[in-house]
Amino acid sequence: MLPKKINERKTKLTSENTIITGPKGVGKTFLVFNFLKDFEGDYKYIDFADYREKTFDFENYDLAVLDNFDFSIDIPDIPTIIITDEYKEIPGFKHIKLKALDFEEFFSFDNSQSITHSFDKFLKIGNLPRSLFLEDYFKEEYLKETFELLPYNKEVLKFYFSHIGEKFTLYQIYQILKKRMKISKDSLYKITNELLEKNVIFEVNKFNSPKSPKKFYAYNFAFKNILTNRKNILLTFENIIFLELQSDEIYYKDTLSFYLPEKELGIMVMPFANEEVLEEKLKKVKDVKKVQVITVSNEFEMENKNFEVEVIPFWQWRFAE
């Protein structure tokens, strides 16, 4: 059941015109440097966050790499890789929307031989690639530094990152935040839309009830650890599961953590599943062909006459073929 060790990201890069977007720290520049080490040809790398004087002569180069690109110059007339937080559609360019490490990638980068030890580390330090290569003391400092460098309203960000997996309407969030800061409903809605568009946060609607409160998740679940003392393994674990799901249609129900209607699949996130508690919860579930109960380490058989039930540890669920 264990994955083969890999040394590269699942996302592959070619020398074609490509624009790479994604939140801070997900490994956009690392992805490019990993590609460049095997690139046969001459390339010119320019970091637009570097204040030093730059030259924009691309003659005699086979590839241009524009990091932290702000679209202040014309795109060179050679194959170009653009790294940016802000996506703009450019004719002839492939778009890579890079996410942080999923657990399979994290495990492949980790030096641990134990998958359970690696998952414990994943839970603690999060899914940003650089965190893996820092000394323990600096891991938390790196998270704090990354949070501070995110170019968004910090109070709004802190709310979303501190309340992952909880249910709110935007109006409820506005009512809470206006007691802490000066903010209008329009400003909150604008900031939230930008965070959603840039995949800094994600929202999950209740199935067939778009006006009901939404659940919000962070692109890196470990930010919660540096922003609040309210630890909640269930909601952190739920954020992890959400990021691992490969589906465009994800909802929640009152009876299910997640519901994937195309597969008629329900997912219950229960870090430490108990057979008696689970049996009572399953009695309320309807309109599914299968329910996966994802735990930290528990595994047991559970029968149900209405649908298939699978109680499975996270690592086994993640690496199941």
TAHUPE-V980525 format. One record per pair of residues at least 12 apart in sequence whose ideal C-beta (glycine too) atoms are under 7 Angstrom apart, sorted by the first residue. I is the first residue (numbers start at 1). J is the second residue. Records with the same first field share a line. If there is no record, write none. Layout:
I=J  J
This chain:
1=316  319
2=115  319
3=104  107  108  319
5=108
6=108
8=34
9=27  31  105
10=105
11=31  96  98
13=31  32  35
15=39  63  79
16=79  94
17=79  80  92  93  94
18=81  93  94  96
19=82  84  87  90  93  95
20=81  82  83  96  98
21=84  85  87  97  98
22=97  98  99  199
23=198  199  200  219
24=146  149  150
25=128  130  146
26=98  99  100  128
27=98  129
28=83  98
29=67  83
30=129
31=98
32=65  81  83
39=63
41=62  63
42=60  61  62
43=61  62  63  64  65
44=58  61  64
45=65  67
46=66  67
47=67  68
48=66  67  68  69  70
49=68
56=73
58=76  78
61=78
62=78
63=78  79  81
64=76  78  80
65=81
66=80  82  83
67=83
68=83  84
69=82  83  84
71=88
75=90
85=198
97=199
99=219
100=127  128  219  220
101=127  129
102=243  244
103=119  122  244  318
104=318  319
106=118  122  127
109=129  132
110=132
115=315
119=314  315
123=236
125=139  222
126=143  220  221  222
127=220
128=146  220
130=142
140=226
143=222  223  226
144=226
147=223  226
152=191  195  200
153=191
155=177  180  181
156=177  188  191
158=227
159=173  177
160=195  201  216  218
161=218  223  224  227
162=224  227  228
163=216
164=216  217  218  221  224  235  236  239
165=215  217  235  238  239
166=215  235
167=213  214  215
168=213  214
169=213
170=188  189  192
173=188
174=188
199=219
200=219
201=216  217  218
202=216  217  242
203=216
204=250  251  252
205=251
206=251  252  253
207=251  252  253  259  261
215=252
217=239  242
218=239
221=236  239  240
224=236
233=271
234=269  271
237=269  271
238=257  269
241=267  269  294
242=258
244=318
245=258
247=260
249=261  262
255=281  284  285
256=268  285
257=269
264=288  289
265=288  290  292
266=285  288  291
267=292  294
268=281  291  293
269=294
270=293  295
271=295  296
272=295  296  298
273=293  295  298  311
275=300  302
278=293  302
282=304  309
288=307
289=307  308
290=307  308  310
291=307  309
292=310  312  317
293=309  310  311
294=312  314  317
295=311  313  314
296=313  314
297=313
298=311  313
299=311  312  313
